[in-house]
Amino acid sequence: MIRPLALVPFLTLLCSVISVGSGQQIRTFSPKAYPAASFHVSRHDYPVGNYTVRIIQAKRAYEVSSPPPSVCRAWLEVREGDKVLRQAYFDDIDAVGGYYGLFLPKDQPLKDYFVVLKEGDYDGRLLLVGVDGSLTNIAGGEFFLTEDKRYLIGSHSSDYESLIVFDLLRRRMAIDGAAEKLPSVGDWYMDDTGYFFTEDAADADLANAQKKSVAIYRLDLEHLKVRADKVAPPQLATTRKKEIIPWRRSSDCTSVP
């Protein structure tokens, strides 16, 4: 049955949908749908190899719950000239008390990928645009790289910070902490053995002088496993913390570089 035009959902007025050769639906941005009185719209283009990454974000100028986006809507497009090849589209990003929108690292850490972090909705995503025009969208959040830049190591930005280890060479998840039901990630450390993390809930134990040992979880990259271990608080206090990649977060839901 054909519906009368008046009953077409308002969402269809905000962005039209087209298909590309792979069958992926592309939701095109329509400036007229986001008037300046209601939205702060920002856009920026970044060259990646022979391609362009375009990031567009539309942020509500005032609080409203309906229709979406109630807070933030975002597009990441992989473009070749005027053609959109691939896209990551986030219809209505909820702030949920933290950062929200698409963010860039202060400096891109990889030569073969352009990295973007989506935050909000209790569902962080890492968007990796390859110099070949590919787009990889994985659960993620803040991270660091191994010394050889083979692995991306971090956690899923959500209400439970589960471990992620992504193999950049093979373009696949090497360790999925949520699937393997591993402990929530707290702080990362590095010693002569390698990388390890404390459990998120256990970080408060470090201030307890009576604590004889703290549970840690060592990362075995050779066998792609995680094994439980223990360390004395004084030893942990003198072990070097592993720093994460720093991010630009001057404002939520904006594409201004």
C-alpha positions in Angstrom: 0.0 0.0 0.0 1.3 3.4 -0.9 1.2 5.9 2.0 0.1 9.5 1.6 3.0 11.9 1.5 1.9 13.5 4.7 2.6 10.2 6.6 6.2 9.8 5.4 8.4 10.0 8.5 10.1 13.3 9.1 13.5 11.5 9.0 13.2 11.2 5.3 13.2 14.9 5.1 16.5 15.2 6.9 18.6 13.0 4.7 18.0 11.1 1.4 19.3 7.6 0.8 21.2 6.4 -2.2 22.9 3.2 -3.0 26.4 2.6 -4.2 27.8 -0.2 -6.3 28.4 -2.5 -3.3 24.8 -2.2 -2.2 25.7 0.0 0.7 23.1 2.7 1.4 24.5 6.2 1.6 22.6 8.8 3.5 23.5 12.1 1.9 23.7 15.4 3.9 21.1 18.0 2.9 22.1 21.5 4.3 18.5 22.8 4.0 17.4 20.2 6.6 19.6 21.7 9.2 18.8 25.4 9.5 21.2 27.6 11.5 18.5 28.5 14.0 18.3 24.9 15.1 21.7 23.3 14.4 25.4 24.0 14.5 26.7 22.3 11.4 30.4 21.8 10.7 32.3 20.1 7.9 35.9 19.4 7.1 37.8 17.4 4.5 41.0 15.4 5.0 43.2 13.9 2.2 43.9 10.2 2.7 46.0 8.8 -0.1 44.1 9.4 -3.3 40.8 9.8 -1.4 39.1 12.4 0.8 37.6 11.8 4.2 34.7 14.2 4.8 33.4 14.6 8.3 30.0 16.4 8.8 28.4 16.9 12.2 25.1 18.5 13.1 24.6 19.5 16.7 21.3 20.8 18.2 21.5 24.4 19.2 18.9 23.8 21.9 17.7 20.7 23.8 14.9 18.8 22.2 13.9 15.1 22.3 12.1 14.6 19.0 12.5 14.3 16.1 16.1 13.0 15.9 18.7 14.0 16.2 18.0 15.1 19.7 21.7 15.9 20.3 24.1 15.0 17.5 24.1 13.5 14.0 27.3 12.6 12.2 28.6 11.5 8.8 32.0 10.1 7.8 32.4 9.8 4.1 35.2 8.2 2.1 35.1 10.1 -1.2 36.7 9.9 -4.6 36.1 13.2 -6.2 32.4 14.0 -5.9 31.5 10.3 -5.4 30.9 8.8 -2.0 32.4 5.4 -1.9 31.8 4.4 1.7 30.2 5.9 4.7 29.8 5.6 8.5 26.5 7.3 9.5 25.3 8.0 13.1 21.7 9.0 13.2 21.3 10.2 16.8 24.3 10.2 19.1 23.3 10.4 22.8 25.7 12.2 25.1 25.1 9.8 28.1 27.1 12.1 30.4 30.4 12.0 28.4 32.0 13.0 25.2 29.9 12.6 22.1 30.4 12.9 18.3 33.4 12.2 16.0 36.9 13.0 17.2 40.4 13.0 15.7 43.7 12.2 17.5 46.0 15.2 18.0 48.3 13.6 15.5 47.4 10.7 13.2 49.5 7.8 14.5 49.5 5.5 11.5 50.8 6.1 7.9 48.4 3.6 6.3 45.2 4.6 8.2 43.3 7.8 9.0 41.7 7.2 12.5 38.5 8.7 13.8 36.9 7.9 17.2 33.1 8.0 17.6 31.9 8.5 21.2 28.5 8.5 22.9 25.6 6.1 23.1 27.7 3.8 25.5 29.1 2.5 22.2 32.5 3.8 21.1 33.6 3.1 17.6 36.9 3.3 15.9 36.7 4.2 12.2 39.9 3.3 10.2 40.1 4.7 6.7 42.9 3.0 4.7 45.0 4.8 2.1 43.4 2.3 -0.3 40.0 3.9 0.4 38.8 1.1 2.7 36.7 1.8 5.8 36.8 -0.4 8.9 34.3 0.2 11.7 35.0 -1.6 14.9 34.0 -1.4 18.6 36.6 0.7 20.3 37.7 3.8 22.2 41.0 5.2 23.5 44.0 3.1 22.5 47.8 2.9 22.0 49.9 1.1 19.5 52.5 -1.6 19.9 56.1 -0.6 19.3 56.0 -2.1 15.8 52.6 -0.6 15.1 51.2 -4.1 14.3 48.5 -4.0 16.9 46.1 -1.4 18.2 45.3 -2.0 21.9 42.6 -0.4 23.9 39.1 -0.8 25.2 35.5 -0.4 24.0 34.2 3.0 25.2 31.0 1.8 26.9 29.5 1.1 30.4 31.9 -1.8 30.5 35.4 -1.1 29.2 36.1 -4.5 27.4 39.5 -5.2 25.9 40.1 -4.8 22.2 43.2 -5.9 20.3 43.0 -5.1 16.6 45.5 -6.6 14.1 46.3 -3.7 11.7 48.1 -6.0 9.2 45.4 -8.6 8.8 42.6 -6.1 9.4 40.8 -8.2 12.0 40.0 -8.2 15.7 42.7 -10.3 17.3 41.3 -10.3 20.9 37.7 -9.4 21.7 37.4 -9.0 25.4 33.6 -8.8 25.4 33.3 -12.1 23.5 35.9 -13.8 25.7 34.3 -12.3 28.9 37.6 -10.8 30.1 37.7 -8.3 33.0 37.0 -4.6 32.4 40.1 -2.6 31.5 41.5 -0.1 34.0 45.1 1.2 33.5 47.7 -0.1 31.1 51.3 -0.7 32.1 54.5 -2.0 30.4 57.4 -3.9 32.0 60.2 -6.2 30.7 57.6 -8.9 30.1 55.3 -6.8 28.0 51.9 -5.1 28.3 49.4 -5.7 31.1 46.4 -4.0 32.5 44.6 -3.7 35.9 40.9 -4.4 36.2 38.9 -1.2 36.2 37.2 -2.0 39.6 40.6 -2.9 41.1 42.3 0.5 40.6 40.9 1.7 43.9 42.8 -1.1 45.6 46.1 0.6 44.8 45.5 3.2 47.5 45.0 0.4 50.1 48.4 0.0 51.9 47.2 -3.2 53.4 46.7 -4.9 50.0 49.4 -7.5 49.5 48.8 -8.0 45.8 46.8 -6.5 42.9 45.3 -8.6 40.1 46.7 -7.8 36.7 46.1 -9.3 33.2 49.1 -9.8 30.9 48.8 -9.6 27.2 50.5 -12.4 25.2 50.7 -11.1 21.6 52.5 -14.1 20.4 49.6 -16.4 21.2 46.9 -13.7 21.3 45.9 -14.6 24.8 45.4 -12.9 28.1 46.5 -14.5 31.4 45.8 -13.5 34.9 48.7 -12.6 37.2 49.4 -10.7 40.5 51.8 -8.0 41.4 52.7 -6.2 44.7 51.4 -2.6 44.9 54.9 -1.1 45.4 56.1 -2.9 42.3 53.1 -1.6 40.3 53.6 1.9 41.6 57.1 1.9 40.0 56.0 0.3 36.7 55.7 2.7 33.7 52.1 3.4 32.7 51.4 3.1 29.1 50.1 6.3 27.6 47.2 6.4 25.3 47.0 8.3 22.0 45.9 11.9 22.9 42.7 13.2 21.3 41.3 16.6 20.2 38.2 17.2 22.4 37.8 21.0 22.4 34.1 20.7 21.6 31.6 17.9 21.2 29.9 17.1 17.9 32.0 19.5 15.7 34.2 18.9 12.7 36.3 22.0 13.2 39.9 20.8 13.2 
